[in-house]
Amino acid sequence: MRAGGQGGDRSPFAFPGSHDYGTATRVFNLLAPARPSGALTATTPEEVGEAVRYARRAGSRLRVHSTGHAAAVAAPMEGQLLVRARMSERVEVDPDRRVARVPAGALWGEVVDAAAPHGLAAPHGSSANVGAVGYLLRGGVSFYSRRHGLASNGVRAVELVTADGRSRRVDEAHDPEILWALRGGGGGFGVVTAVEVSLFPVRGAVAGAAFWEGRHLDRLLETWTAWARGASEDIMSSLRVMRFPRVPDVPEELSSGPVVCVDGAVPYAGDERAALGTAHDLLGPLRDVAAPITDTWAPVAVPEVIRMHMDPPEPVPILGDHMLLEDLDEAGVRALIDLVGPDSGSPLVAAGLRQLGGSLARPHPGGGALDHLDAAFVYSGAGAPLDGVTPGALSAHCARVRSGLARWDTGTTAPTFVETREQPQRHLTPDRVERLDRLREELDPTGLFHADITPNATFRDM
Ligand SMILES: Cc1cc2nc3c(=O)[nH]c(=O)nc-3n(C[C@H](O)[C@H](O)[C@H](O)COP(=O)(O)OP(=O)(O)OC[C@H]3O[C@@H](n4cnc5c(N)ncnc54)[C@H](O)[C@@H]3O)c2cc1C
């Protein structure tokens, strides 16, 4: 069933209640359902063009998503039309140029699997099910980022349909300003149908996750933050306090109370022994604090790296918060322990820090609108309103953490880690926001895509 058009203009969008509408509006975060007035899954650039032209004629705003992993950050879609981009093409790898052409809708797992047979790795994050395009447009912090920088710095070309219904391919030689804007500029430039992104030569990785009883948090966090200050740029790791539910899939030793998890990866192109040494620099002092309950750190094949952070593959209800933090001094470490540690009463399922620094901290020559993150750590904390935990309790705890860590909050955010639309967001400087707005005015004067712009990426009233 199709959503009605105006004056006999046949709509390509499906109505609420239909199967196609249900497929196109599916999101990962079950707390943030998408409820546009019509929705379609576009599988070719031509279908995207048709949707764009129809939305213009109908005078409706057009929204776009791929997997709905960032649904809680999107503005409400009521009264608007939604395109879910899921191009029917496959990921293609050019091993000589070390580039993957990634059709919109492809998941990182698909890119990783296409690149691995060529000895190449992709700048994926911690979930195989996140859409590569949505992640790349917002920056993207990967296991390779401390060596290679934000994932969006590796975007070489973008194919998109702009508000005039035209398909374009933008790269450094053609429309470099649009390419600049698409790399972290906060959206609202059109529907992307494919991206070309650089890959890295990688032979293997030393990666895994080690878990300790929550009571060791104090010394583990002190040791980890001290190590992080001088860590090699080849390693990316995170330290989280996790509260697993008591379910059959989770071993009892991990679900019987809060645990501390240190996961990460040392991808290597050369010598495995050097990578083992880098991993040991992290794990040796932590294992000296106490013996882990479980420890999977070991040499792994490149495609395994994407699974190390253990993100949920299936849709879940999530409510959380995010900040970019300065380096934590002794008082900062203490504050974090008090806020999310075993005695904090925290209802958050996972809360902790991901390491930044290295190439992530340096402006990237020729990078896009967002080309680096000027902070020491990503703080993320999130929980699920299940088993008696209410959304109110989660929000209240997030607010408590935010205020307790205010001294170390840089006031900036990484767009891919922002958890809700309501939380403060600041990742672009005013001069960049002005430059982005000028380009949007040129490309989309009627504001067809304006509701897709992330807060802080425009001065406009959205
Ligand atoms: C479990 C989990 C793990 C994650 N791990 C990481 C991580 O390790 N590192 C990291 O940096 N981030 C991570 N993220 C965040 C993730 O990168 C962002 O949520 C990202 O925006 C998801 O992209 P998507 O296309 O899958 O999501 P969607 O919700 O489908 O899209 C997000 C936004 O991207 C834009 N967009 C998507 N597709 C298109 C398109 N075809 N054309 C134009 N605009 C489009 C739209 O503005 C849309 O609102 C994670 C998120 C989750 C839920």
The ligand as an SDF file (V2000), in Angstrom:
LIG
                    3D

 53 58  0  0  0  0  0  0  0  0999 V2000
   25.8270   -0.9100   19.1020 C   0  0  0  0  0  0  0  0  0  0  0  0
   26.4780    0.3300   18.5630 C   0  0  0  0  0  0  0  0  0  0  0  0
   27.8740    0.3810   18.4160 C   0  0  0  0  0  0  0  0  0  0  0  0
   28.4940    1.5220   17.9100 C   0  0  0  0  0  0  0  0  0  0  0  0
   29.8640    1.5700   17.8140 N   0  0  0  0  0  0  0  0  0  0  0  0
   30.4670    2.7000   17.3670 C   0  0  0  0  0  0  0  0  0  0  0  0
   31.8910    2.8130   17.2940 C   0  0  0  0  0  0  0  0  0  0  0  0
   32.6290    1.9050   17.6580 O   0  0  0  0  0  0  0  0  0  0  0  0
   32.4190    3.9710   16.8360 N   0  0  0  0  0  0  0  0  0  0  0  0
   31.6410    5.0200   16.4270 C   0  0  0  0  0  0  0  0  0  0  0  0
   32.1670    6.0400   16.0090 O   0  0  0  0  0  0  0  0  0  0  0  0
   30.2930    4.9380   16.4870 N   0  0  0  0  0  0  0  0  0  0  0  0
   29.6990    3.8230   16.9550 C   0  0  0  0  0  0  0  0  0  0  0  0
   28.3300    3.7550   17.0290 N   0  0  0  0  0  0  0  0  0  0  0  0
   27.5400    4.8900   16.5950 C   0  0  0  0  0  0  0  0  0  0  0  0
   27.2050    4.8010   15.1060 C   0  0  0  0  0  0  0  0  0  0  0  0
   28.3740    4.9940   14.3520 O   0  0  0  0  0  0  0  0  0  0  0  0
   26.1940    5.8930   14.7620 C   0  0  0  0  0  0  0  0  0  0  0  0
   25.0100    5.6040   15.4430 O   0  0  0  0  0  0  0  0  0  0  0  0
   25.9760    5.9850   13.2590 C   0  0  0  0  0  0  0  0  0  0  0  0
   25.3250    7.2020   12.9780 O   0  0  0  0  0  0  0  0  0  0  0  0
   25.1220    4.8340   12.7700 C   0  0  0  0  0  0  0  0  0  0  0  0
   24.9580    4.8950   11.3850 O   0  0  0  0  0  0  0  0  0  0  0  0
   23.7560    4.0790   10.7370 P   0  0  0  0  0  0  0  0  0  0  0  0
   23.6680    4.4590    9.3070 O   0  0  0  0  0  0  0  0  0  0  0  0
   23.8920    2.6440   11.0920 O   0  0  0  0  0  0  0  0  0  0  0  0
   22.5270    4.6540   11.5550 O   0  0  0  0  0  0  0  0  0  0  0  0
   21.2210    5.4210   11.0810 P   0  0  0  0  0  0  0  0  0  0  0  0
   20.4460    5.6990   12.3330 O   0  0  0  0  0  0  0  0  0  0  0  0
   20.5470    4.6590   10.0170 O   0  0  0  0  0  0  0  0  0  0  0  0
   21.7630    6.7590   10.4700 O   0  0  0  0  0  0  0  0  0  0  0  0
   22.2450    7.7760   11.3050 C   0  0  0  0  0  0  0  0  0  0  0  0
   22.1910    9.0860   10.5760 C   0  0  0  0  0  0  0  0  0  0  0  0
   23.1380    9.0520    9.5200 O   0  0  0  0  0  0  0  0  0  0  0  0
   22.6000    9.7330    8.3970 C   0  0  0  0  0  0  0  0  0  0  0  0
   22.5050    8.7660    7.2950 N   0  0  0  0  0  0  0  0  0  0  0  0
   22.4380    7.4240    7.3680 C   0  0  0  0  0  0  0  0  0  0  0  0
   22.3900    6.9060    6.1340 N   0  0  0  0  0  0  0  0  0  0  0  0
   22.4180    7.9450    5.2670 C   0  0  0  0  0  0  0  0  0  0  0  0
   22.3990    8.0550    3.8590 C   0  0  0  0  0  0  0  0  0  0  0  0
   22.3380    6.9900    3.0720 N   0  0  0  0  0  0  0  0  0  0  0  0
   22.4380    9.2960    3.3100 N   0  0  0  0  0  0  0  0  0  0  0  0
   22.5080   10.4070    4.0840 C   0  0  0  0  0  0  0  0  0  0  0  0
   22.5270   10.3530    5.4280 N   0  0  0  0  0  0  0  0  0  0  0  0
   22.4860    9.1340    6.0120 C   0  0  0  0  0  0  0  0  0  0  0  0
   21.2560   10.2820    8.7730 C   0  0  0  0  0  0  0  0  0  0  0  0
   21.4160   11.6070    9.2500 O   0  0  0  0  0  0  0  0  0  0  0  0
   20.8470    9.3910    9.9210 C   0  0  0  0  0  0  0  0  0  0  0  0
   19.9830   10.0330   10.8450 O   0  0  0  0  0  0  0  0  0  0  0  0
   27.7020    2.6310   17.5350 C   0  0  0  0  0  0  0  0  0  0  0  0
   26.3100    2.5940   17.6920 C   0  0  0  0  0  0  0  0  0  0  0  0
   25.6980    1.4640   18.2110 C   0  0  0  0  0  0  0  0  0  0  0  0
   24.2100    1.4690   18.4010 C   0  0  0  0  0  0  0  0  0  0  0  0
  1  2  1  0
  2  3  1  0
  2 52  2  0
  3  4  2  0
  4  5  1  0
  4 50  1  0
  5  6  2  0
  6  7  1  0
  6 13  1  0
  7  8  2  0
  7  9  1  0
  9 10  1  0
 10 11  2  0
 10 12  1  0
 12 13  2  0
 13 14  1  0
 14 15  1  0
 14 50  1  0
 15 16  1  0
 16 17  1  0
 16 18  1  0
 18 19  1  0
 18 20  1  0
 20 21  1  0
 20 22  1  0
 22 23  1  0
 23 24  1  0
 24 25  2  0
 24 26  1  0
 24 27  1  0
 27 28  1  0
 28 29  2  0
 28 30  1  0
 28 31  1  0
 31 32  1  0
 32 33  1  0
 33 34  1  0
 33 48  1  0
 34 35  1  0
 35 36  1  0
 35 46  1  0
 36 37  1  0
 36 45  1  0
 37 38  2  0
 38 39  1  0
 39 40  1  0
 39 45  2  0
 40 41  1  0
 40 42  2  0
 42 43  1  0
 43 44  2  0
 44 45  1  0
 46 47  1  0
 46 48  1  0
 48 49  1  0
 50 51  2  0
 51 52  1  0
 52 53  1  0
M  END
$$$$
